[in-house]
């Protein structure tokens, strides 16, 4: 319910809008239905798949959102009104769910362009990668490798 540590979007949701040319030669921004957001389900961040969103641990989403607001021209739109109320009856008890706000909204004066680069897809062990796909290049040594771990 609303923004919070356990909500679906966590503490911060950054919306990705797509620039679309208008018939008059201008540009209009439309919701691409992709978000960068925190998550209340920490176990799923490293293991589960997503339907297009970039899910982060809440503290990293909060850090990213704070950085953008501190370094980009923006407007404060304030609290987003939400009038939500439901009564739920469960095991003989009645619970009232209420939300009066969807959170606090900032809007960037100028969008930040981003390029999404090809990455590697995590696959289950039951579905190996196709043979025509090359293995990703070896990256730098892991911090836990014997050559860089200060404990060894």
C-alpha positions as CSV (number, residue, x, y, z in Angstrom):
1,X,0.0,0.0,0.0
2,X,1.6,3.2,-1.1
3,X,5.3,3.9,-1.0
4,X,7.2,2.0,1.8
5,X,9.7,-0.7,2.5
6,X,7.3,-3.5,1.7
7,X,5.4,-2.0,-1.2
8,X,5.7,-3.3,-4.8
9,X,7.8,-0.3,-5.9
10,X,9.6,0.0,-2.6
11,X,10.6,3.5,-1.4
12,X,11.3,5.0,-4.9
13,X,9.9,4.5,-8.4
14,X,11.6,6.2,-11.3
15,X,9.4,6.2,-14.4
16,X,10.9,5.7,-17.9
17,X,9.1,7.8,-20.5
18,X,9.7,7.3,-24.2
19,X,10.1,10.3,-26.6
20,X,7.6,10.1,-29.4
21,X,7.5,12.4,-32.4
22,X,4.2,14.2,-32.8
23,X,2.5,15.1,-36.1
24,X,3.4,18.8,-35.6
25,X,7.2,18.0,-35.4
26,X,7.4,18.2,-31.6
27,X,8.2,15.5,-29.1
28,X,5.8,14.1,-26.6
29,X,6.8,11.8,-23.7
30,X,4.7,8.8,-23.0
31,X,4.8,6.2,-20.3
32,X,6.9,3.2,-21.5
33,X,5.5,1.2,-18.5
34,X,9.1,0.5,-17.4
35,X,10.3,1.6,-14.0
36,X,13.5,1.6,-11.9
37,X,12.3,1.0,-8.4
38,X,13.0,-0.5,-5.1
39,X,11.4,-3.7,-4.0
40,X,9.9,-5.1,-0.8
41,X,10.8,-8.6,-1.9
42,X,14.6,-8.6,-1.4
43,X,14.9,-12.3,-2.2
44,X,13.5,-11.8,-5.7
45,X,15.9,-9.1,-6.8
46,X,18.8,-11.4,-7.6
47,X,16.9,-14.5,-8.5
48,X,13.6,-13.8,-10.2
49,X,12.9,-12.4,-13.6
50,X,11.2,-9.0,-14.3
51,X,8.8,-7.9,-16.9
52,X,10.9,-4.9,-17.9
53,X,11.5,-3.1,-14.7
54,X,14.9,-2.5,-13.2
55,X,14.5,-3.6,-9.6
56,X,16.9,-2.5,-6.9
57,X,17.4,-2.9,-3.2
58,X,15.4,-0.1,-1.5
59,X,18.6,1.6,-0.2
60,X,20.1,1.7,-3.7
61,X,16.8,3.0,-5.3
62,X,16.7,5.7,-2.6
63,X,20.3,6.6,-3.3
64,X,19.7,6.8,-7.1
65,X,16.5,8.9,-6.7
66,X,18.2,11.3,-4.2
67,X,21.2,11.7,-6.6
68,X,18.9,12.6,-9.5
69,X,16.9,15.1,-7.5
70,X,20.2,16.7,-6.2
71,X,21.8,16.9,-9.6
72,X,19.0,17.5,-12.1
73,X,16.7,20.5,-12.7
74,X,13.3,19.4,-11.3
75,X,9.9,20.5,-10.2
76,X,8.1,19.5,-7.0
77,X,4.6,18.3,-7.7
78,X,4.0,17.3,-4.1
79,X,1.9,14.5,-2.7
80,X,-0.1,12.5,-5.2
81,X,-3.7,12.2,-3.9
82,X,-5.0,8.7,-3.6
83,X,-8.4,7.9,-2.0
84,X,-8.3,4.2,-1.4
85,X,-10.2,2.4,1.3
86,X,-11.2,-1.3,1.6
87,X,-12.7,-3.4,4.4
88,X,-11.3,-6.9,4.6
89,X,-12.8,-9.6,6.7
90,X,-10.5,-12.4,7.6
91,X,-10.8,-15.1,10.3
92,X,-13.6,-13.2,12.0
93,X,-11.6,-9.9,12.1
94,X,-12.3,-6.8,10.1
95,X,-9.3,-4.8,8.8
96,X,-9.6,-1.4,7.1
97,X,-7.0,-0.6,4.5
98,X,-6.6,3.1,3.7
99,X,-4.2,5.2,1.6
100,X,-4.4,8.9,1.3
101,X,-1.4,9.4,-0.9
102,X,0.6,7.5,-3.6
103,X,3.8,9.3,-2.5
104,X,5.6,12.5,-3.2
105,X,6.2,13.3,-6.9
106,X,9.1,15.2,-8.5
107,X,9.3,15.8,-12.3
108,X,12.5,16.4,-14.2
109,X,12.6,19.6,-16.2
110,X,14.7,17.9,-18.9
111,X,14.6,14.1,-19.2
112,X,17.8,12.2,-18.7
113,X,18.5,10.1,-21.8
114,X,19.6,6.6,-21.1
115,X,20.8,3.8,-23.3
116,X,20.0,0.3,-22.4
117,X,22.9,-1.9,-23.6
118,X,22.7,-5.6,-24.3
119,X,23.3,-7.6,-21.2
120,X,23.4,-11.3,-20.4
121,X,20.3,-13.2,-19.6
122,X,20.3,-15.4,-16.6
123,X,18.9,-18.8,-17.5
124,X,17.9,-21.8,-15.4
125,X,20.2,-24.8,-15.5
126,X,17.5,-26.7,-17.3
127,X,17.6,-24.3,-20.3
128,X,21.2,-23.9,-21.5
129,X,22.2,-21.0,-23.7
130,X,21.9,-21.6,-27.5
131,X,25.2,-22.8,-29.0
132,X,25.5,-19.8,-31.4
133,X,25.7,-17.3,-28.5
134,X,29.2,-16.5,-27.4
135,X,30.1,-16.5,-23.8
136,X,30.5,-13.1,-22.2
137,X,34.1,-11.8,-21.9
138,X,35.8,-12.5,-18.6
139,X,35.5,-9.5,-16.4
140,X,37.8,-8.2,-13.6
141,X,38.7,-10.6,-10.7
142,X,35.9,-11.0,-8.2
143,X,36.5,-9.3,-4.8
144,X,36.4,-12.7,-3.3
145,X,39.1,-14.2,-5.6
146,X,42.3,-15.4,-3.9
147,X,44.3,-12.7,-5.7
148,X,42.3,-9.8,-4.4
149,X,40.9,-11.0,-1.1
150,X,42.9,-9.3,1.7
151,X,42.1,-12.2,4.1
152,X,44.2,-14.7,2.1
